[in-house]
Amino acid sequence: MLGAIAGDVIGSIYEWNNIKTKAFELIGPRCTFTDDTVLTVALAEAILDGADYGPLLKAYASRYPRAGYGGRFKQWARSDDPTPYYSWGNGAAMRISPVGFAFGSLDEVLAKADHYTRVTHDHPEGIKGAQAVAASIFLARTGRSRDDIMRYVETTFGYDLSRRLDDIRLVYRYDSSCQGTVPEAIIAFLESTDFEDAIRNAISIGGDSDTIACITGGIAQAFYGGVPPAIAQPVMRILDGLLLTTTKRFMQSYTPEAPK
């Protein structure tokens, strides 16, 4: 989960200022957490405490009203209506990483990803995107290879992961859909050599940079066995008390590299 947060924080300054290179300052003074982190931590709390995710989403959105939510989510979070809004947006995939770490079988991960996503994103593409990310994290943390993850995602979800980042980078533009974000984020992981390289890959294609890096970061953390201290420590210093406490609780419960 910390890997997803790190991707969000590092990508936060590039969402509206895209870059098409891997050579950039990793964590600068303007980096911050966004809605990706806020809603990821809300899901972590729901899992830790067995709480209803819908009310927690609304409570977190109220506590962090300027985190950068999409328009439809913002309307939903401010209303008293719990009905989902049939979204295929990448908000489904950006917040799902805790599911990939917390549950003990692939079937359970897929079922929980569906359950937690349907609170807002009940469109088939939204559910598919969240399941693909959660499954990739589960497979990565249970020792499966890049090729295994690639084959499973392509076969199960129909995403084309055969494209190369060098080609994507030339033509990719901002896309807030799951179907236009999740495959690219997984490819950024597949072409990486370590955690930092995965994040640099994700941001270098442009687009919705914080969300793409958030998705990539969750998978990379699981595959590479953690987030390097040189990245983890400054990222954690950016989080406020609630976000940091819940992140530590979750990692201490579900990942071996839990921060002290």
Secondary structure, 3 states (H helix, E strand, C coil): CHHHHHHHHHHCCCCCCCCCCCCCCCCCCCCCCCHHHHHHHHHHHHHHHCCCHHHHHHHHHHHCCCCCCCHHHHHHHHCCCCCCCCCCECHHHHCCHHHHHHCCCHHHHHHHHHHHHCCCCCCHHHHHHHHHHHHHHHHHHCCCCHHHHHHHHHHHHCCCCCCCHHHHHHHCCCCCECCCCHHHHHHHHHCCCCHHHHHHHHHHCCCCHHHHHHHHHHHHHHHHCCCCHHHHHHHHHHCCHHHHHHHHHHHHHHCCCCCC
